[in-house]
Every structure is written in structure tokens, then in C-alpha cells.
Amino acid sequence: MTRIAITGANSAVGNALLTELAGQTDTSAVAIVRRDGALDGLPSAPSITTAVARYEDGDALRAALDGVSCVVHLAGILFESKTTTYQSANVETTRALVEAATDAGGRHLIFISSIGADPASPNGYFQSKGKAEALVTGASFAGTVIRTPLLLGPEMAGGKALVRTASQGSVKTLGGGAHTLRPLDVDDLSAAILAAAAQDEPADAAVHDLVGPAGVTYRALIEQMAGLLGKEVAVGSTPIWLAKLGAGAAGLFRQGGMTPDVIDVITSSEDVPHNADGDLAITLTPLTVTLQKLV
Ligand SMILES: NC(=O)c1ccc[n+]([C@@H]2O[C@H](COP(=O)([O-])OP(=O)(O)OC[C@H]3O[C@@H](n4cnc5c(N)ncnc54)[C@H](OP(=O)(O)O)[C@@H]3O)[C@@H](O)[C@H]2O)c1
């Protein structure tokens, strides 16, 4: 039996992954969260145990990783706040985990990154994900990076926002929603993670771009979702430069939230030169089926 550890287990991706894992007989997991309150509502099954470990506590992290063959690192943010930054949530958690996994004799770490990650990016989010990737691929054990686009599922923030947007008669979207997305069903990501975790001999360092089966503009995605909900929606436009100006001004009074960097991330193209679905041995769910799950 494969035994894996999942950090940020209370995240939306973590919940989907644990739900998938609960139905399997060949994989067990320790679900790691950083605070007691995050244990509430985690999917439960005989094959799932839990651990609470803060990233500043190397001993607790090492203890949580005892006996696992693969660690799946999900903790991470897109929206900074007064208490959480890209550096702390995306980079330092990864650094602490790589150190703990090294000490615990780790064999394989899978990191969920983002399409566009790049340590040299001027965008704080893409830069932090790129730096975290480098920590994973530079580790002394096997490191697998799976870069993902907008993830869709009933409990994913992106899925909920899409349903909310498509349910309004008239909406304004950034740049008229002209940017191209490659939305990925979160259940496909779970399948890819579990397949990668089950590998007997993972590559020393592998970086995969895993996106959904179809390219679609955000505008068309909203319209398609509205159709499935039996609604009509008129999609208008807020100029991206204007939104960034407003976000920049708001940033004078608050930390994080919808910043110009976040606007750049959510309006970036998610097209990739090569999709890793074949490399990761998964079959992608058609977009219509994924959208049906949100209805
Ligand atoms: N959702 C998407 O469409 C998407 C797209 C591309 C990549 N990803 C990546 O996939 C992963 C999971 O995403 P998600 O949407 O499922 O996340 P989510 O539901 O927003 O959950 C975020 C997780 O990160 C933890 N976290 C936040 N700040 C932290 C900090 N400073 N230190 C340690 N842990 C911290 C949270 O723990 P607490 O509850 O304790 O705060 C929670 O477990 C993330 O790495 C994300 O960047 C997601």
C-alpha cells in the first residue's frame, strides 16, 4: 500500500483529493493541517489519519511525515492578506517541507504550482510559485511539479465564482473575459496526483503543465455555464488597466486582496505548448461534464 502525506489538506484541492483517496484501497494518507480548527470537515475514512503541524515546527512536520513514501504539498495562496504573504505561504512552507522531508528520509514530493510560475517573473505570485518549484526540483529526493490552470469543482473558489457570475443577468468582467483559459477538473488533478504518487521510480525532477481539454475564453465559459443553468447573461467589460488602477489605490489602505498582481494572474492566458495529461497517465474530463458537476 502507498502511504502519502498531504499538506494544506483542508484546502479545496485537499478535500477533493482526500475524497477520491477515501474510495481507494491501495493508498492511505496522513492529512496535515497547520491548526486544530482545520481538522473539522476533512473527509474521513479508515485509510486517512490526521496531523496538525505548523511549518515553523520542524519536529512536528518530520513526525507527520514518518513512514510516508510521497508528500503532496498543497498549502499555498493566490490572495495575500494582513497575515499571509506569497513569501510565507508559497515559498517558506515549501522550504520547511523540503527540509523536513529531507530529514525524514523522504523519497518523493509533489508540488501543485501554477501555469505561468517563474522565479524571474515580476509578478509576485508567479515568482513565489517559481521559487517554490526550484526548492522542490532542487531537493535531494524526487520532485514532481504539476502546474495547474483555473481548477473547477463544486467546492473550488473558481467554480463557485463561475456559477455566481453566470447566474446574474448582466455582468462586467475584466477585459470582457477575452483571455483564454484551460480549466481543469479538480478530480482530474486528484487522479494525476495519485498516479504520480504511486510511481515506483519517479524522475529526479519533473515539471508538468497539466491543463483541461479545451481552450475557452472566460466570456465563453460564463455563457456556457449560464446555458447549463438555464439562464441568459450579458457579458460586459471592465478595462483591465482601470481595474488595476483601482486595485492599486485600494492597496494604499489594505494589504492583499484583489491586487494588480492578482488581476494579471487571473487574466493571463493558460495556453501551454504541451499538455501533460498523457505523461501523467490520466484521461481528461470533457469541459461540459465538469461544468455539469457545478450545476
Ligand atoms: N484553486 C485554483 O484554481 C488553483 C490554481 C492553480 C494552483 N492552485 C494551487 O493549488 C493549491 C491548493 O489550492 P486551493 O484553491 O485548494 O487552496 P485553498 O482552498 O485556498 O486553501 C489554501 C490552503 O493553504 C493554507 N495556507 C494559506 N496560507 C498559509 C500559510 N501562510 N502557511 C501555511 N499554509 C497556508 C491554508 O491553510 P489554513 O486554512 O490554515 O489557512 C489552506 O490549507 C495551492 O497551492 C494553490 O496555489 C490552485
The ligand as an SDF file (V2000), in Angstrom:
LIG
                    3D

 48 52  0  0  0  0  0  0  0  0999 V2000
   -7.7100   26.8890   -6.9570 N   0  0  0  0  0  0  0  0  0  0  0  0
   -7.1170   27.0120   -8.1330 C   0  0  0  0  0  0  0  0  0  0  0  0
   -7.7830   27.2730   -9.1640 O   0  0  0  0  0  0  0  0  0  0  0  0
   -5.6190   26.8290   -8.2280 C   0  0  0  0  0  0  0  0  0  0  0  0
   -4.9810   27.1080   -9.4320 C   0  0  0  0  0  0  0  0  0  0  0  0
   -3.5820   26.9210   -9.5190 C   0  0  0  0  0  0  0  0  0  0  0  0
   -2.8730   26.4850   -8.4100 C   0  0  0  0  0  0  0  0  0  0  0  0
   -3.5300   26.2220   -7.2450 N   0  0  0  0  0  0  0  0  0  0  0  0
   -2.7350   25.7770   -6.0730 C   0  0  0  0  0  0  0  0  0  0  0  0
   -3.3060   24.6090   -5.5040 O   0  0  0  0  0  0  0  0  0  0  0  0
   -3.1070   24.6190   -4.0920 C   0  0  0  0  0  0  0  0  0  0  0  0
   -4.4690   24.4220   -3.3980 C   0  0  0  0  0  0  0  0  0  0  0  0
   -5.3320   25.4640   -3.8360 O   0  0  0  0  0  0  0  0  0  0  0  0
   -6.7890   25.6520   -3.2120 P   0  0  0  0  0  0  0  0  0  0  0  0
   -7.5120   26.6130   -4.0670 O   0  0  0  0  0  0  0  0  0  0  0  0
   -7.3820   24.3320   -2.9380 O   0  0  0  0  0  0  0  0  0  0  0  0
   -6.4080   26.3760   -1.8120 O   0  0  0  0  0  0  0  0  0  0  0  0
   -7.3880   26.9240   -0.6770 P   0  0  0  0  0  0  0  0  0  0  0  0
   -8.6560   26.1700   -0.6510 O   0  0  0  0  0  0  0  0  0  0  0  0
   -7.4420   28.4130   -0.7940 O   0  0  0  0  0  0  0  0  0  0  0  0
   -6.5580   26.5660    0.6630 O   0  0  0  0  0  0  0  0  0  0  0  0
   -5.3320   27.1800    0.9260 C   0  0  0  0  0  0  0  0  0  0  0  0
   -4.5010   26.2730    1.8270 C   0  0  0  0  0  0  0  0  0  0  0  0
   -3.2460   26.9100    2.0880 O   0  0  0  0  0  0  0  0  0  0  0  0
   -3.0560   27.0250    3.5100 C   0  0  0  0  0  0  0  0  0  0  0  0
   -2.3190   28.2540    3.8040 N   0  0  0  0  0  0  0  0  0  0  0  0
   -2.6560   29.5250    3.4870 C   0  0  0  0  0  0  0  0  0  0  0  0
   -1.7170   30.3770    3.9530 N   0  0  0  0  0  0  0  0  0  0  0  0
   -0.7770   29.6150    4.5580 C   0  0  0  0  0  0  0  0  0  0  0  0
    0.4440   29.9060    5.2360 C   0  0  0  0  0  0  0  0  0  0  0  0
    0.9040   31.1520    5.3700 N   0  0  0  0  0  0  0  0  0  0  0  0
    1.1500   28.8780    5.7370 N   0  0  0  0  0  0  0  0  0  0  0  0
    0.7190   27.6130    5.6050 C   0  0  0  0  0  0  0  0  0  0  0  0
   -0.4250   27.2630    4.9840 N   0  0  0  0  0  0  0  0  0  0  0  0
   -1.1620   28.2670    4.4670 C   0  0  0  0  0  0  0  0  0  0  0  0
   -4.4590   27.0650    4.0720 C   0  0  0  0  0  0  0  0  0  0  0  0
   -4.4150   26.6890    5.4360 O   0  0  0  0  0  0  0  0  0  0  0  0
   -5.3260   27.4830    6.5160 P   0  0  0  0  0  0  0  0  0  0  0  0
   -6.7510   27.0690    6.2670 O   0  0  0  0  0  0  0  0  0  0  0  0
   -4.7760   27.0510    7.8200 O   0  0  0  0  0  0  0  0  0  0  0  0
   -5.1080   28.9660    6.2320 O   0  0  0  0  0  0  0  0  0  0  0  0
   -5.1560   26.0280    3.1870 C   0  0  0  0  0  0  0  0  0  0  0  0
   -4.8550   24.7230    3.6140 O   0  0  0  0  0  0  0  0  0  0  0  0
   -2.4490   25.9580   -3.7430 C   0  0  0  0  0  0  0  0  0  0  0  0
   -1.0680   25.7860   -3.6390 O   0  0  0  0  0  0  0  0  0  0  0  0
   -2.7700   26.8160   -4.9580 C   0  0  0  0  0  0  0  0  0  0  0  0
   -1.8070   27.8240   -5.1840 O   0  0  0  0  0  0  0  0  0  0  0  0
   -4.8730   26.3870   -7.1160 C   0  0  0  0  0  0  0  0  0  0  0  0
  1  2  1  0
  2  3  2  0
  2  4  1  0
  4  5  1  0
  4 48  2  0
  5  6  2  0
  6  7  1  0
  7  8  2  0
  8  9  1  0
  8 48  1  0
  9 10  1  0
  9 46  1  0
 10 11  1  0
 11 12  1  0
 11 44  1  0
 12 13  1  0
 13 14  1  0
 14 15  2  0
 14 16  1  0
 14 17  1  0
 17 18  1  0
 18 19  2  0
 18 20  1  0
 18 21  1  0
 21 22  1  0
 22 23  1  0
 23 24  1  0
 23 42  1  0
 24 25  1  0
 25 26  1  0
 25 36  1  0
 26 27  1  0
 26 35  1  0
 27 28  2  0
 28 29  1  0
 29 30  1  0
 29 35  2  0
 30 31  1  0
 30 32  2  0
 32 33  1  0
 33 34  2  0
 34 35  1  0
 36 37  1  0
 36 42  1  0
 37 38  1  0
 38 39  2  0
 38 40  1  0
 38 41  1  0
 42 43  1  0
 44 45  1  0
 44 46  1  0
 46 47  1  0
M  CHG  2   8   1  16  -1
M  END
$$$$
